[in-house]
Every structure is written in structure tokens, then in C-alpha cells.
Amino acid sequence: MHHREIEIKTYQNDITEFWYATAKHPKEQGLTLKSHADYPTEKAAQEYMCKWLDTILDECSACGGTGKIYRWLNDDTPQKCDWCKGTGSIQNTLVQHGGNKHTISNGAKA
């Protein structure tokens, strides 16, 4: 199965018969994501991994998904991130640059 062009592999434990999913990390080369929970079906394991991949791919790189920007070292009053509008996610965020408006969806860049 593929989700957003990333292959998700599933396997079943022979003893417990629970399902697990793995996928290559979309941003960190050489790392693999693994589900650690026991899923009763293959579909449930795949759905978990799809959600996890969406979270990683849509995370705002400006604030690291926190929705807050610290302007200087030891800043006690962080500001709302301008890029993601404080949501921590770039999915379906309207951004404006150079007089043009773009809707960013599914991790695409404007």
C-alpha cells in the first residue's frame, strides 16, 4: 500500500496474530517508522501509519509543529507562527507572498 507516494508495509505477528505497519520516514533519510501498538486488522495498522505520515508531512517546518515562534534565546513570550497561523500544520493554510495567494495542501510548497 502507498500513502502520499510512501510505501507502507504491514506484517502480522505469528504468535499474537496482531498487525503492525512500517514506512520509511518521509523527512529523515535512513529512518523507519514502526507502529508499536497491537492492531487487530491489517487495515487498522495501515490507517495508523497513514495518520502518522500525514502529521509528519504536514508539520510546519518554521515552528516544528508547535504553532509558536521564539524570537530570541530564552524568550518567555513566544509569538504565534506566521507561516502556519499558529496551527502547527501547513495543510490547507493560506499564505501570501509577493502579492500572490497560494493554498498549501498535503505538504506542497508555495
C-alpha positions in Angstrom: 0.0 0.0 0.0 1.1 3.6 -0.7 0.1 6.7 1.0 1.1 10.0 -0.5 3.7 8.2 -2.5 5.3 6.5 0.6 5.1 2.7 0.8 3.6 1.2 3.9 4.4 -2.4 4.7 2.4 -4.5 7.1 3.2 -7.7 8.9 1.4 -10.0 11.3 3.0 -11.5 14.4 2.7 -15.3 14.1 2.1 -15.8 17.8 -0.3 -13.0 18.8 -1.8 -12.5 15.3 -1.7 -8.7 15.7 -0.8 -6.5 12.8 1.9 -3.8 12.6 3.0 -1.3 10.0 6.3 0.2 8.9 7.2 3.0 6.5 10.3 5.0 5.6 10.5 8.3 7.4 9.5 11.0 4.8 11.9 13.6 6.1 14.7 11.8 7.8 16.8 9.7 5.4 17.5 6.2 6.7 14.9 6.2 9.5 12.0 3.8 9.6 8.6 4.5 11.3 7.2 1.5 13.1 3.8 1.1 14.8 4.2 -0.3 18.3 0.6 -0.8 19.2 -1.2 -4.1 18.6 -3.7 -3.7 15.8 -6.4 -6.4 15.3 -6.5 -5.9 11.5 -4.1 -5.0 8.7 -6.3 -2.1 7.7 -6.2 -0.6 11.3 -2.4 -0.8 11.2 -2.3 0.9 7.8 -4.7 3.7 8.9 -2.5 4.4 11.9 0.6 4.7 9.7 -1.3 7.0 7.2 -2.3 9.4 10.0 1.3 9.4 11.4 2.7 10.1 7.9 0.2 13.0 7.4 1.2 14.5 10.7 4.9 14.4 9.7 4.4 15.6 6.2 2.1 18.5 7.1 4.1 19.7 10.1 5.1 23.3 9.8 8.9 23.5 9.4 9.1 27.0 10.7 7.8 26.2 14.2 8.3 22.5 14.3 4.6 21.9 14.7 4.3 23.8 17.9 2.5 26.8 16.4 4.8 29.2 18.3 7.9 31.0 17.3 10.6 32.1 19.8 12.2 35.3 18.6 15.3 35.1 20.7 17.1 32.8 23.2 15.3 32.5 26.5 12.2 34.2 25.0 9.4 33.8 27.6 6.6 35.1 25.3 6.6 33.2 22.0 4.6 34.6 19.1 2.1 32.8 17.0 3.8 31.3 14.0 3.2 33.4 10.9 3.7 30.5 8.4 1.0 28.1 9.8 -1.1 30.7 11.6 -0.4 29.0 15.0 -1.9 25.6 14.0 1.4 23.7 13.7 0.3 22.3 10.4 0.8 23.6 6.9 -2.1 21.6 5.5 -4.7 23.9 3.8 -3.0 27.0 5.1 -3.5 30.2 3.0 -0.2 32.0 2.6 0.6 35.3 0.8 3.9 36.2 -0.6 4.9 38.5 -3.5 1.2 39.7 -3.8 0.1 36.2 -4.7 -2.1 33.9 -2.6 -1.5 30.2 -2.5 -3.3 27.4 -0.7 -0.8 24.9 0.6 -2.2 21.4 0.9 -0.7 18.0 1.6 2.8 19.3 2.3 3.2 21.1 -1.0 5.3 24.3 -1.1 4.1 27.6 -2.5 
